[in-house]
């Protein structure tokens, strides 16, 4: 009997343990790191061919104490490596785990590698070579609680890869996870019932489902096996198991008489799914259609299972459409799919609440790095009852506090928007603490910015409130969901929750008091235009007519642009970011502004000010609250450093000039005494620079007019 460890992803272990038992494994023990088992070589070959749930099968070669490097070497030296593989073959060592002495996997792997090489050298045999890309044989050492186990990569890597998926969409579902979902869904209990994936993507779930129904061995098409170059490999026994698996699979396929169904809104993805099904030899059992899940129709004669893995709303612009879709699906399921089972895998658990269904079971899985839940629903009489078909309070506009406040705000702003011909404005700004977002309108699009909620409000409640905002904002503002951009300023664990949009959406051009300004609602946290400085831009523009302007920390140059359009004698725009400086030049080009009067300088504004000899009539300064950019010589804190900054700015100010100084640090206090000491006097402009859509937010920014003391 040989000892093995089968690896899989989190949530699948218990299913894998049952599968291994059904395939003849003995002494099966499920642990967090994987499933341990024992079996004969014949059974091990069979397991490699038939497992749907394991990602690797490892054969134990040795184990021992590994408190330090010497003990790790000794444990590895137990293995008679020359009896495992020949020196002509290349090898690779993976190392998993660490302890106080062995602190990183690279060190552990190199130690095992040294033990292997030393073994061959001690026998006077030429040492084998390492190949990290395409080795002939692989080994894995796993360090756990100061004990190391050394394994042969018996199956080889990526056991979940069946070989049929040559192409897939973004973030494809691994085949072993798809198999686990199918098992948990219950569809295999009666494969004569319909199976529908309304968001099928590249078709993985349906292809796995048909293959499982046909009792096919998923490993028969695999080209490379880890044991192929193992000296203990019994090729005759392997070939016997392989041909037996092929015969059983062919028989199962010949006896299969089912049809499963997949829909997707993207025709290109459907073509990929069809090709994958052909690659798997299962195309005749799967019907793919290009259909919108929001318009799902029940064309089946009997109840079945709806099983799908929708997008999780991680990319900018994706979640608003998903919220709309889940609300629609909840109603469609209840009205058209009575007595069906619905099974959904998602990393965005809050989306499930949009269905307004009660799940009877939930399982936890990992899809790549993401924590997911697999929710099961039975659309029984209780869930599809007449009152259940009515939208709940969340979807009654009159009962949504957020929707009511947004409508109230729009009514309040309506005449002002019309009079000023405003295209971009803030419609809502955390008016209600539970709905801690800002909603900005940009022409025919909106941006929803999520802020960190107050600590007093439960995270679950905050997430549900965000879904409500996403649902109602486009409806109240009469904006389609594909023109809603959702962004977050809250710190997230791991990768940012909302990533760059997967589909390139072009920047748009808006009009502000005659100025054409490029904004990008999708690719950056900020859009390229600070709406709260709308009045500030006009005030500066009026001050600089026939005068010179220096715009520091200029961002995309909107202040510079308005100044130039209002007849400034010259405009100098300085920012450290080439991206934003190029954006500023794009804005000037949109307005047919060019010539030597307009200078754009890429520089650290703090250092540039110290070296500058030119003077300007107006200096506009809107620094960051804090910056420790590597491109800056030192960190900058606006509260701590504003006096030093303004002192440097004096040298760039004409004798009768004026500094317009602004920042958005909450509770910022300008140091009046220190400014007086350097000959400056500051007059607050904060109230003057806040426009109608920001009147209730007294902390959106702070502004001053600063001049020399006469």
C-alpha positions as CSV (number, residue, x, y, z in Angstrom):
1,X,0.0,0.0,0.0
2,X,1.2,3.5,-0.8
3,X,0.4,6.7,1.1
4,X,-1.0,9.7,-0.8
5,X,-2.2,13.2,-0.3
6,X,-4.9,14.6,-2.6
7,X,-5.1,18.4,-2.9
8,X,-8.1,20.5,-3.8
9,X,-9.6,23.9,-3.2
10,X,-11.3,25.0,0.0
11,X,-14.9,23.7,0.4
12,X,-14.4,20.6,-1.8
13,X,-12.4,18.5,0.7
14,X,-15.4,16.6,2.1
15,X,-16.7,15.8,-1.4
16,X,-13.2,14.7,-2.4
17,X,-12.9,12.4,0.6
18,X,-16.2,10.6,-0.4
19,X,-15.0,10.4,-4.0
20,X,-11.7,8.8,-3.0
21,X,-13.5,6.2,-0.9
22,X,-15.8,5.4,-3.9
23,X,-12.7,4.8,-6.0
24,X,-11.1,2.3,-3.6
25,X,-9.0,4.5,-1.4
26,X,-8.5,3.3,2.2
27,X,-7.7,5.1,5.5
28,X,-9.2,8.3,4.1
29,X,-8.6,11.2,6.4
30,X,-9.8,14.7,5.6
31,X,-7.7,17.6,6.9
32,X,-7.5,21.4,6.1
33,X,-4.5,20.9,3.9
34,X,-6.1,18.1,1.8
35,X,-7.2,14.5,2.0
36,X,-4.8,11.7,3.1
37,X,-5.4,8.1,1.9
38,X,-3.7,4.8,1.2
39,X,-4.2,2.5,-1.8
40,X,-2.4,0.1,-4.2
41,X,-0.6,1.4,-7.3
42,X,-3.5,0.0,-9.4
43,X,-6.0,2.1,-7.4
44,X,-3.8,5.1,-7.5
45,X,-3.8,5.0,-11.4
46,X,-7.6,4.7,-11.3
47,X,-8.0,7.6,-8.9
48,X,-5.9,9.8,-11.2
49,X,-8.1,8.9,-14.2
50,X,-11.4,9.2,-12.4
51,X,-11.1,12.0,-9.8
52,X,-13.1,15.1,-10.7
53,X,-12.3,17.0,-7.5
54,X,-8.6,16.8,-6.8
55,X,-6.1,19.3,-8.2
56,X,-3.1,17.1,-7.5
57,X,-2.4,13.6,-6.2
58,X,0.9,13.3,-4.3
59,X,2.8,10.1,-3.4
60,X,4.6,10.2,-0.1
61,X,8.3,9.4,-0.3
62,X,9.5,10.3,3.2
63,X,8.7,12.3,6.3
64,X,10.6,13.5,9.3
65,X,11.4,16.3,11.7
66,X,12.4,19.7,10.2
67,X,13.0,22.1,13.0
68,X,15.9,23.6,11.0
69,X,17.9,23.2,7.8
70,X,20.0,20.3,9.1
71,X,16.9,18.3,10.0
72,X,15.3,19.2,6.7
73,X,18.3,17.9,4.9
74,X,18.3,14.7,6.9
75,X,14.6,14.1,6.2
76,X,15.2,14.6,2.4
77,X,18.3,12.3,2.6
78,X,16.0,9.4,3.6
79,X,14.7,9.2,0.0
80,X,16.8,6.9,-2.3
81,X,16.5,9.5,-5.1
82,X,18.4,7.4,-7.6
83,X,15.6,4.8,-7.3
84,X,13.0,7.5,-7.9
85,X,14.2,9.0,-11.1
86,X,17.3,8.9,-13.3
87,X,19.9,11.7,-13.5
88,X,19.1,12.3,-17.2
89,X,15.7,13.6,-16.2
90,X,15.1,17.2,-15.1
91,X,13.3,17.9,-11.9
92,X,11.7,20.7,-9.8
93,X,10.9,21.0,-6.1
94,X,7.9,22.9,-4.7
95,X,8.0,23.8,-1.0
96,X,5.0,24.6,1.1
97,X,5.0,25.9,4.7
98,X,7.5,27.6,7.1
99,X,8.6,27.7,10.7
100,X,10.9,29.8,12.9
101,X,14.1,28.5,11.2
102,X,12.8,27.8,7.7
103,X,11.2,31.1,7.0
104,X,10.5,31.0,3.3
105,X,9.6,28.5,0.7
106,X,12.5,29.3,-1.6
107,X,15.0,28.4,1.2
108,X,13.1,25.2,1.9
109,X,13.0,24.2,-1.8
110,X,16.7,24.9,-2.2
111,X,17.5,22.7,0.8
112,X,15.5,19.7,-0.7
113,X,17.2,20.3,-4.0
114,X,20.6,20.2,-2.4
115,X,19.7,16.9,-0.7
116,X,18.7,15.4,-4.1
117,X,21.9,16.6,-5.9
118,X,24.1,15.4,-3.0
119,X,22.6,11.9,-3.2
120,X,23.6,11.5,-6.8
121,X,27.0,13.0,-6.3
122,X,27.7,10.7,-3.3
123,X,27.0,7.7,-5.6
124,X,29.4,9.2,-8.2
125,X,26.5,9.7,-10.6
126,X,26.2,12.9,-12.7
127,X,23.7,15.2,-10.9
128,X,20.3,15.9,-12.5
129,X,19.3,19.4,-13.6
130,X,16.5,21.6,-12.4
131,X,13.9,22.8,-14.8
132,X,11.2,25.1,-13.3
133,X,9.3,25.5,-16.6
134,X,8.8,21.9,-18.0
135,X,10.5,19.4,-15.7
136,X,10.4,15.6,-16.4
137,X,9.4,14.9,-12.8
138,X,8.3,17.0,-9.8
139,X,8.4,16.8,-6.0
140,X,6.7,18.7,-3.3
141,X,7.8,19.1,0.3
142,X,5.1,20.2,2.8
143,X,6.2,21.6,6.2
144,X,3.6,21.5,8.9
145,X,4.2,22.0,12.6
146,X,8.0,21.3,12.3
147,X,7.3,18.0,10.4
148,X,8.1,17.7,6.7
149,X,6.6,15.3,4.3
150,X,8.2,14.8,0.9
151,X,6.1,13.8,-2.0
152,X,6.3,12.8,-5.7
153,X,3.9,14.8,-7.9
154,X,2.2,11.5,-8.8
155,X,-0.6,13.0,-11.0
156,X,1.3,16.1,-12.1
157,X,0.0,19.6,-11.8
158,X,-3.4,21.0,-12.7
159,X,-5.4,17.7,-12.5
160,X,-8.6,19.8,-12.8
161,X,-7.7,20.7,-16.4
162,X,-9.6,18.3,-18.6
163,X,-8.1,19.6,-21.9
164,X,-11.3,20.7,-23.6
165,X,-11.2,24.3,-22.6
166,X,-8.8,25.9,-25.0
167,X,-10.5,29.3,-24.6
168,X,-12.4,30.9,-21.8
169,X,-13.7,34.2,-20.6
170,X,-12.5,36.3,-17.8
171,X,-12.0,34.5,-14.4
172,X,-13.1,31.1,-15.6
173,X,-14.5,28.5,-13.1
174,X,-12.1,25.6,-12.6
175,X,-13.4,22.3,-13.6
176,X,-13.1,20.7,-10.2
177,X,-15.1,23.5,-8.6
178,X,-17.7,23.2,-11.3
179,X,-18.0,19.5,-10.6
180,X,-18.4,20.2,-6.8
181,X,-21.3,22.6,-7.6
182,X,-23.0,20.1,-9.8
183,X,-22.8,17.5,-7.0
184,X,-24.1,19.9,-4.4
185,X,-26.9,21.1,-6.6
186,X,-28.6,17.7,-6.5
187,X,-29.1,17.5,-10.3
188,X,-27.2,14.2,-10.6
189,X,-29.9,12.5,-8.5
190,X,-32.2,12.7,-11.6
191,X,-30.4,13.7,-14.8
192,X,-33.6,13.3,-16.8
193,X,-34.7,16.7,-15.3
194,X,-33.7,19.9,-17.2
195,X,-30.5,21.7,-16.3
196,X,-30.1,25.3,-17.3
197,X,-27.2,27.7,-16.9
198,X,-28.5,31.2,-17.7
199,X,-25.0,32.8,-17.5
200,X,-23.0,29.9,-19.0
201,X,-19.8,31.8,-20.0
202,X,-17.4,29.3,-21.6
203,X,-19.7,26.4,-20.7
204,X,-17.6,24.7,-18.0
205,X,-20.6,23.8,-15.7
206,X,-22.6,22.2,-18.5
207,X,-19.7,20.3,-20.0
208,X,-18.8,18.9,-16.6
209,X,-22.4,18.1,-15.9
210,X,-22.8,16.1,-19.1
211,X,-19.5,14.3,-18.6
212,X,-20.5,13.4,-15.0
213,X,-23.9,12.1,-16.2
214,X,-22.2,10.0,-18.9
215,X,-19.8,8.6,-16.2
216,X,-16.8,9.6,-18.1
217,X,-13.3,9.4,-16.7
218,X,-12.1,13.1,-16.8
219,X,-8.4,12.1,-17.0
220,X,-8.4,10.0,-20.2
221,X,-7.4,12.9,-22.5
222,X,-4.6,14.1,-20.2
223,X,-1.3,14.1,-22.1
224,X,1.2,14.4,-19.2
225,X,1.3,12.5,-15.9
226,X,3.7,13.1,-13.0
227,X,4.4,9.3,-12.6
228,X,5.5,8.8,-16.2
229,X,9.2,9.3,-15.4
230,X,9.0,7.8,-11.9
231,X,11.1,4.6,-11.8
232,X,8.4,2.9,-9.8
233,X,5.9,3.4,-12.6
234,X,4.3,0.1,-13.8
235,X,3.4,1.0,-17.4
236,X,1.6,-2.2,-18.1
237,X,-0.6,-1.7,-15.1
238,X,-1.2,1.9,-16.1
239,X,-2.2,1.0,-19.6
240,X,-4.6,-1.5,-18.3
241,X,-6.3,1.1,-16.1
242,X,-6.3,3.7,-18.9
243,X,-7.9,1.3,-21.5
244,X,-10.5,0.2,-18.9
245,X,-11.4,3.8,-18.2
246,X,-11.7,4.6,-21.9
247,X,-14.0,1.6,-22.4
248,X,-16.2,2.5,-19.5
249,X,-16.3,6.1,-20.6
250,X,-17.3,5.2,-24.2
251,X,-20.0,2.9,-22.9
252,X,-21.4,5.6,-20.6
253,X,-21.4,8.1,-23.5
254,X,-23.2,5.7,-25.8
255,X,-26.0,5.1,-23.3
256,X,-26.5,8.8,-22.5
257,X,-29.7,10.5,-23.7
258,X,-30.0,14.0,-22.2
259,X,-29.9,17.6,-23.3
260,X,-28.8,20.5,-21.0
261,X,-29.0,24.2,-21.8
262,X,-26.8,27.2,-21.5
263,X,-27.5,30.9,-22.2
264,X,-25.3,33.9,-22.3
265,X,-25.8,37.5,-23.4
266,X,-22.5,37.6,-25.3
267,X,-22.5,35.8,-28.6
268,X,-18.7,35.6,-28.7
269,X,-18.7,33.7,-25.4
270,X,-21.4,31.4,-26.7
271,X,-19.2,30.5,-29.7
272,X,-16.4,29.7,-27.2
273,X,-18.7,27.5,-25.2
274,X,-19.8,25.6,-28.3
275,X,-16.1,25.1,-29.3
276,X,-15.3,23.8,-25.8
277,X,-18.2,21.4,-25.9
278,X,-17.0,20.1,-29.3
279,X,-13.5,19.7,-27.9
280,X,-15.0,17.6,-25.1
281,X,-17.0,15.5,-27.6
282,X,-20.2,16.5,-25.9
283,X,-21.7,19.1,-28.2
284,X,-24.7,17.0,-29.1
285,X,-25.9,17.0,-25.5
286,X,-25.7,20.8,-24.9
287,X,-27.8,23.5,-26.4
288,X,-26.3,27.0,-26.2
289,X,-28.2,30.2,-27.0
290,X,-27.4,33.9,-27.0
291,X,-30.1,35.2,-24.5
292,X,-30.3,37.8,-21.8
293,X,-30.8,36.3,-18.3
294,X,-33.1,39.3,-17.5
295,X,-35.5,37.9,-20.0
296,X,-35.4,34.3,-19.0
297,X,-38.2,32.1,-20.3
298,X,-39.3,28.6,-19.0
299,X,-39.7,26.5,-22.2
300,X,-39.4,23.2,-20.4
301,X,-42.0,20.6,-19.8
302,X,-40.9,19.7,-16.3
303,X,-39.2,21.3,-13.4
304,X,-35.4,21.1,-13.1
305,X,-32.3,22.9,-11.9
306,X,-31.0,26.4,-12.7
307,X,-27.3,26.4,-11.8
308,X,-25.0,29.3,-12.5
309,X,-21.9,31.2,-11.5
310,X,-22.7,34.9,-12.3
311,X,-20.1,37.7,-12.3
312,X,-19.4,39.0,-8.8
313,X,-19.5,42.7,-9.5
314,X,-15.8,43.2,-8.8
315,X,-15.1,45.5,-11.7
316,X,-16.1,49.1,-12.0
317,X,-19.5,49.4,-13.7
318,X,-20.4,45.7,-13.3
319,X,-22.3,45.7,-10.0
320,X,-25.1,48.1,-11.0
321,X,-26.1,45.9,-13.9
322,X,-25.9,42.8,-11.6
323,X,-28.2,44.3,-9.0
324,X,-30.7,45.0,-11.7
325,X,-30.3,41.5,-13.0
326,X,-30.7,39.8,-9.6
327,X,-33.8,41.7,-8.8
328,X,-35.3,40.7,-12.2
329,X,-34.2,37.1,-11.8
330,X,-35.8,36.8,-8.4
331,X,-39.1,37.9,-9.9
332,X,-38.7,35.6,-13.0
333,X,-37.8,32.6,-10.9
334,X,-40.9,33.0,-8.7
335,X,-43.3,33.7,-11.5
336,X,-42.0,31.2,-14.2
337,X,-40.1,28.5,-12.5
338,X,-42.3,27.0,-9.8
339,X,-41.0,23.8,-8.3
340,X,-37.5,24.3,-9.8
341,X,-34.3,24.3,-7.8
342,X,-32.0,27.3,-8.2
343,X,-28.2,27.0,-7.3
344,X,-25.9,30.1,-7.4
345,X,-22.2,30.5,-6.6
346,X,-21.2,34.1,-5.7
347,X,-18.5,36.0,-3.9
348,X,-20.9,38.9,-3.5
349,X,-23.3,37.4,-0.9
350,X,-25.3,40.6,-0.7
351,X,-26.4,40.2,-4.3
352,X,-28.4,37.1,-3.2
353,X,-30.6,39.3,-1.1
354,X,-31.8,41.0,-4.3
355,X,-33.5,37.7,-5.2
356,X,-35.9,37.9,-2.3
357,X,-35.8,34.1,-1.9
358,X,-35.0,32.0,1.1
359,X,-32.2,29.5,0.6
360,X,-32.4,26.1,2.3
361,X,-28.7,25.4,2.2
362,X,-25.5,27.3,1.7
363,X,-22.0,25.9,1.2
364,X,-18.7,27.8,1.4
365,X,-16.1,27.5,-1.4
366,X,-13.1,29.3,-2.7
367,X,-13.1,30.4,-6.3
368,X,-9.4,31.3,-6.8
369,X,-8.6,33.8,-4.0
370,X,-12.3,34.7,-3.5
371,X,-14.5,33.5,-0.6
372,X,-17.8,32.3,-2.1
373,X,-21.1,30.9,-1.1
374,X,-23.1,28.4,-3.0
375,X,-26.8,29.0,-2.2
376,X,-29.5,26.5,-2.9
377,X,-33.2,27.5,-3.3
378,X,-36.3,25.4,-3.8
379,X,-39.0,27.4,-5.6
380,X,-41.8,25.7,-3.7
381,X,-45.3,26.9,-3.2
382,X,-44.4,29.1,-0.3
383,X,-41.7,31.0,-2.3
384,X,-43.9,31.4,-5.4
385,X,-47.1,32.3,-3.6
386,X,-49.0,35.4,-4.9
387,X,-47.7,37.7,-2.1
388,X,-44.2,36.5,-2.7
389,X,-44.5,37.8,-6.3
390,X,-45.1,41.3,-5.1
391,X,-41.9,43.5,-4.7
392,X,-40.9,43.8,-1.1
393,X,-40.5,47.1,0.6
394,X,-36.9,47.5,-0.7
395,X,-38.3,47.7,-4.2
396,X,-41.2,50.0,-3.4
397,X,-39.8,53.5,-4.2
398,X,-42.0,55.2,-1.6
399,X,-40.6,52.9,1.1
400,X,-36.9,53.5,0.2
401,X,-35.5,56.3,2.4
402,X,-32.6,56.7,-0.1
403,X,-34.9,57.0,-3.1
404,X,-37.1,59.5,-1.3
405,X,-34.1,61.7,-0.3
406,X,-32.6,61.5,-3.8
407,X,-36.0,62.6,-5.3
408,X,-36.2,65.5,-2.8
409,X,-32.6,66.6,-3.6
410,X,-33.4,66.6,-7.4
411,X,-36.5,68.7,-6.8
412,X,-34.5,71.2,-4.8
413,X,-31.8,71.4,-7.5
414,X,-34.0,71.3,-10.5
415,X,-34.4,75.1,-11.2
416,X,-30.7,75.8,-10.4
417,X,-29.6,73.0,-12.8
418,X,-31.8,74.5,-15.6
419,X,-30.8,78.1,-14.9
420,X,-27.1,77.4,-14.8
421,X,-27.2,74.8,-17.5
422,X,-25.2,72.4,-15.2
423,X,-24.3,69.1,-16.7
424,X,-22.4,67.6,-13.8
425,X,-23.5,67.9,-10.2
426,X,-23.8,66.1,-6.9
427,X,-27.3,64.7,-6.4
428,X,-26.7,63.0,-3.0
429,X,-23.9,63.2,-0.5
430,X,-24.3,60.8,2.5
431,X,-27.4,62.7,3.5
432,X,-28.5,59.7,5.5
433,X,-25.7,57.9,7.5
434,X,-26.9,54.4,6.6
435,X,-26.6,55.3,2.9
436,X,-23.0,56.5,3.1
437,X,-22.4,57.2,-0.6
438,X,-22.1,60.2,-3.0
439,X,-24.1,60.2,-6.2
440,X,-22.7,62.4,-9.0
441,X,-24.4,63.1,-12.3
442,X,-22.2,63.4,-15.4
443,X,-24.5,64.2,-18.3
444,X,-26.4,60.9,-19.1
445,X,-24.2,58.9,-16.6
446,X,-23.8,58.7,-12.9
447,X,-21.0,57.8,-10.5
448,X,-21.8,56.2,-7.1
449,X,-18.9,56.6,-4.7
450,X,-19.0,54.4,-1.6
451,X,-17.4,55.7,1.6
452,X,-16.4,53.8,4.7
453,X,-19.6,53.5,6.8
454,X,-19.7,54.7,10.4
455,X,-18.4,52.0,12.8
456,X,-21.8,52.1,14.6
457,X,-23.6,50.6,11.5
458,X,-23.3,46.8,10.9
459,X,-21.3,45.8,7.9
460,X,-24.1,43.5,6.6
461,X,-26.6,46.4,6.9
462,X,-24.2,48.7,5.1
463,X,-23.8,46.2,2.2
464,X,-27.6,45.8,1.8
465,X,-28.0,49.6,1.8
466,X,-25.4,49.9,-1.0
467,X,-27.4,47.4,-3.0
468,X,-30.5,49.6,-2.4
469,X,-28.6,52.7,-3.6
470,X,-27.4,50.8,-6.7
471,X,-30.9,49.7,-7.5
472,X,-32.7,53.1,-7.0
473,X,-30.1,55.7,-8.1
474,X,-30.4,54.9,-11.8
475,X,-34.1,54.6,-11.6
476,X,-34.7,57.9,-9.9
477,X,-32.2,59.7,-12.2
478,X,-33.5,57.9,-15.3
479,X,-30.1,56.5,-16.2
480,X,-29.5,53.0,-17.7
481,X,-27.5,50.7,-15.5
482,X,-24.7,50.3,-18.1
483,X,-24.0,54.0,-17.5
484,X,-23.6,53.7,-13.7
485,X,-20.0,53.6,-12.4
486,X,-19.6,52.3,-8.8
487,X,-16.4,53.2,-7.0
488,X,-15.2,52.8,-3.4
489,X,-13.0,54.9,-1.2
490,X,-13.2,52.4,1.7
491,X,-10.0,50.3,2.3
492,X,-10.5,46.7,1.2
493,X,-8.7,43.5,2.3
494,X,-6.6,42.0,-0.4
495,X,-7.1,43.4,-3.9
496,X,-9.4,46.4,-4.4
497,X,-13.1,45.4,-4.4
498,X,-13.8,47.3,-7.6
499,X,-11.2,46.7,-10.3
500,X,-10.8,48.5,-13.6
501,X,-13.6,48.0,-16.0
502,X,-13.1,44.9,-18.1
503,X,-14.7,46.5,-21.1
504,X,-13.1,49.7,-22.3
505,X,-15.6,52.5,-22.1
506,X,-14.5,55.8,-23.7
507,X,-13.9,59.0,-21.8
508,X,-16.8,61.5,-22.2
509,X,-16.7,65.3,-22.8
510,X,-18.9,67.5,-20.6
511,X,-19.6,71.2,-20.8
512,X,-19.0,73.5,-17.9
513,X,-19.8,77.2,-18.5
514,X,-18.6,76.9,-22.1
515,X,-15.5,74.8,-21.4
516,X,-15.3,71.3,-22.9
517,X,-13.8,69.0,-20.3
518,X,-12.8,65.3,-20.6
519,X,-13.9,63.1,-17.8
520,X,-13.4,59.3,-17.3
521,X,-16.0,57.6,-15.1
522,X,-14.5,54.1,-15.4
523,X,-10.7,53.8,-15.2
524,X,-9.8,55.8,-12.1
525,X,-11.0,56.5,-8.6
526,X,-11.5,60.2,-9.5
527,X,-13.1,61.2,-12.7
528,X,-10.8,64.0,-13.8
529,X,-13.1,66.8,-12.5
530,X,-13.7,67.9,-8.9
531,X,-17.3,69.0,-8.9
532,X,-17.0,70.8,-5.6
533,X,-14.6,73.3,-7.2
534,X,-17.0,74.4,-9.9
535,X,-17.4,77.9,-8.4
536,X,-13.8,78.0,-7.5
537,X,-12.8,77.6,-11.1
538,X,-15.1,80.5,-12.1
539,X,-13.8,82.8,-9.3
540,X,-10.2,82.1,-10.3
541,X,-11.0,82.6,-14.0
542,X,-12.6,86.0,-13.4
543,X,-9.6,87.1,-11.3
544,X,-7.0,86.3,-13.9
545,X,-8.5,88.0,-17.0
546,X,-5.5,89.8,-18.7
547,X,-3.3,88.5,-15.8
548,X,-0.9,85.5,-15.3
549,X,-1.8,82.3,-13.5
550,X,0.3,79.6,-11.8
551,X,-1.7,76.4,-11.1
552,X,0.1,74.1,-8.8
553,X,-1.0,70.5,-8.1
554,X,-3.0,71.1,-11.2
555,X,-4.5,67.6,-11.6
556,X,-6.3,67.6,-15.1
557,X,-6.0,71.4,-15.4
558,X,-9.6,72.4,-15.2
559,X,-8.7,75.6,-13.3
560,X,-6.1,76.4,-15.9
561,X,-8.6,75.7,-18.7
562,X,-11.3,78.1,-17.3
563,X,-8.6,80.8,-16.8
564,X,-7.4,80.5,-20.3
565,X,-11.0,80.7,-21.7
566,X,-11.6,83.8,-19.7
567,X,-8.7,85.7,-21.2
568,X,-5.7,85.0,-18.9
569,X,-2.5,86.6,-20.2
570,X,-0.6,83.3,-19.5
571,X,-1.2,80.1,-17.7
572,X,1.4,77.8,-16.2
573,X,0.2,74.4,-15.2
574,X,2.4,72.2,-12.9
575,X,1.8,68.6,-11.7
576,X,4.0,65.6,-10.9
577,X,1.8,63.2,-12.9
578,X,2.4,62.9,-16.6
579,X,-0.9,61.2,-16.9
580,X,-2.8,64.1,-15.5
581,X,-0.6,66.7,-17.3
582,X,-1.4,65.0,-20.6
583,X,-5.0,65.0,-19.6
584,X,-4.8,68.8,-19.0
585,X,-3.3,69.3,-22.4
586,X,-6.1,67.2,-23.9
587,X,-8.6,69.6,-22.3
588,X,-6.8,72.6,-23.8
589,X,-6.8,70.9,-27.2
590,X,-10.6,70.2,-26.9
591,X,-11.1,73.9,-26.6
592,X,-8.7,74.9,-29.4
593,X,-6.3,76.6,-26.9
594,X,-2.6,76.5,-27.9
595,X,0.4,78.6,-28.1
596,X,3.3,79.8,-25.9
597,X,1.0,81.4,-23.4
598,X,0.1,78.0,-22.0
599,X,2.9,76.0,-20.4
600,X,2.6,72.5,-18.9
601,X,5.4,71.5,-16.5
602,X,5.9,68.0,-15.1
603,X,7.5,68.4,-11.7
604,X,7.3,68.0,-8.0
605,X,5.5,71.2,-7.1
606,X,7.2,71.6,-3.8
607,X,10.7,71.4,-5.3
608,X,9.6,73.4,-8.4
609,X,8.4,76.3,-6.2
610,X,11.7,76.5,-4.4
611,X,13.6,76.9,-7.7
612,X,11.2,79.0,-9.6
613,X,12.2,82.7,-10.4
614,X,9.1,83.7,-12.4
615,X,6.3,85.7,-10.7
616,X,2.5,85.4,-11.3
617,X,-0.5,87.6,-10.6
618,X,-2.5,84.7,-9.2
619,X,-1.2,81.5,-7.8
620,X,-3.7,78.7,-7.3
621,X,-2.7,75.9,-4.9
622,X,-4.8,72.8,-4.2
623,X,-2.4,70.4,-2.6
624,X,-3.1,66.8,-1.5
625,X,-4.0,66.3,2.2
626,X,-1.1,63.9,2.5
627,X,1.5,62.5,0.1
628,X,4.5,60.3,0.5
629,X,5.0,59.6,-3.1
630,X,8.4,58.0,-3.9
631,X,8.9,60.7,-6.6
632,X,8.8,63.4,-3.9
633,X,11.8,64.0,-1.8
634,X,9.9,63.9,1.5
635,X,6.3,63.4,2.8
636,X,3.8,66.3,2.7
637,X,1.1,66.9,5.2
638,X,-1.1,69.9,4.4
639,X,-1.8,70.7,8.1
640,X,1.8,70.5,9.1
641,X,3.4,71.9,6.0
642,X,1.0,74.6,4.6
643,X,2.8,77.5,6.1
644,X,6.2,76.4,4.6
645,X,4.4,75.8,1.2
646,X,2.8,79.3,1.3
647,X,6.1,80.9,2.3
648,X,7.8,79.3,-0.8
649,X,4.9,80.5,-2.9
650,X,5.6,84.1,-2.0
651,X,8.6,84.1,-4.2
652,X,6.4,83.2,-7.2
653,X,3.9,85.9,-6.4
654,X,3.8,89.3,-8.1
655,X,3.9,92.4,-5.7
656,X,0.2,92.9,-5.8
657,X,-0.6,89.2,-6.4
658,X,-3.0,86.8,-4.8
659,X,-2.8,83.2,-3.7
660,X,-5.9,81.1,-3.8
661,X,-5.3,78.3,-1.4
662,X,-7.6,75.4,-1.0
663,X,-7.6,71.8,0.4
664,X,-10.1,69.2,1.4
665,X,-8.7,68.1,4.8
666,X,-11.5,67.8,7.3
667,X,-11.1,70.1,10.3
668,X,-8.1,71.9,8.7
669,X,-7.0,74.9,10.7
670,X,-5.0,77.6,8.9
671,X,-2.2,79.1,11.0
672,X,-3.0,82.8,11.0
673,X,-0.2,83.8,13.4
674,X,2.5,82.0,11.3
675,X,1.2,83.5,8.1
676,X,1.3,87.0,9.7
677,X,4.9,86.4,10.7
678,X,5.8,85.8,7.1
679,X,3.8,88.8,5.9
680,X,0.6,87.2,4.7
681,X,-3.0,87.7,5.5
682,X,-5.7,85.1,4.7
683,X,-9.4,85.7,4.1
684,X,-11.7,82.8,4.0
685,X,-13.5,82.0,0.7
686,X,-15.0,78.6,1.7
687,X,-18.6,79.7,1.8
688,X,-18.1,81.7,-1.5
689,X,-16.6,78.7,-3.3
690,X,-19.3,76.1,-2.3
691,X,-22.0,75.7,-4.9
692,X,-25.7,74.8,-4.4
693,X,-25.2,71.1,-4.7
694,X,-22.5,71.1,-1.9
695,X,-24.2,73.5,0.6
696,X,-25.0,70.8,3.1
697,X,-21.4,69.5,3.1
698,X,-19.5,72.1,5.0
699,X,-16.3,70.0,5.0
700,X,-16.0,69.3,1.3
701,X,-13.2,71.8,1.0
702,X,-11.5,74.9,2.6
703,X,-10.5,77.9,0.6
704,X,-8.7,81.2,1.3
705,X,-7.6,84.3,-0.5
706,X,-4.1,85.1,0.7
707,X,-2.2,88.3,0.0
708,X,0.8,90.2,1.3
709,X,0.2,92.5,4.3
710,X,0.3,96.1,3.0
